[in-house]
Amino acid sequence: MNLPDFLKTVEQSDPSDWQKKQIQTVYGWNYGDDWCVPNTCAELCVYKPDIDVTLAFAATVNEDFSEPWVTKFPNPHASSVAVVFRYRGAPVYELVGVVVDGGRYLLPMPAAKGNGQYEVPRDKMPMAELLFQLSGVGGVHTSAADALRGAGVPIV
């Protein structure tokens, strides 16, 4: 399987095609002068039609992600996180998204246009919707598009 086919398989899948497991997998390491701790993904999603395809959610990239659009949610705390796409256990692709509203939603990382404006390209939305559903919906928004609309981030 090549990378474009792999990504197409994931993007075209349905959330019901995935088995979710609460399991810690190491994403990377955080180092200090006299300490080293793992940065982990807390959830693994296994693609039922081909168990060689897995997604590891959501290792913290930036604990205190701050852009104006994230403050439009009731809870203004947001973090940027990595979703690691794996084939036969090997990382083959990574997306960085934003967990907003105190952990309720995983949204795609918008592109900054300047002057405080942000947008998400329409071609990113199929993957964004899948990841939104797999990460768990915990508030009033039932889709990534709806949550982005609520934050004032257009899909272009």
C-alpha positions, 0 to 999 in steps of 0.5 A: 500500500502506498501513502496516497492509497492509505490516506484515501482508505482512512478518509473514505472510512466510516467511524463505525469501521474503527475499533477504539481502545484506551491504550497508551502509546509513546509519541515522543519524549519531553526532556529537562535538565534531570528528567525525561517523561513520555508524551503519549497518545491515549487512544488507539483506533484500529481499522476493522477491515484492515487491522494494519491501519491504525490511528493513535490519538492525541499526543499533546503538541502545545498544551496551551494553544491560543488563537482568537477563534478558540475563545468562541467556545464556552470553555476557552482552553484549547490544546494542539494535538497530534494524530498519528496514522500508522501502518503495521505499527509504523508511523506513516503520516501525522496531522496536528489538530486542535482540541477545543472547548475544554476537550470536547472537540477535535478540529482541524488546524485552521490556516491563518490568513492575517488580521485575525482571520482563519480558514480551513480548506474544503478538501481537508474536511472529509478527514476532519469529520472522521477524526472529529467523530472518532475523537468523541463528541461532547457538546452541542456541535455534531460535526467539525463543520458545525463547530468551525462555523460556531467558532467563526472559521470558514471552510473555503 
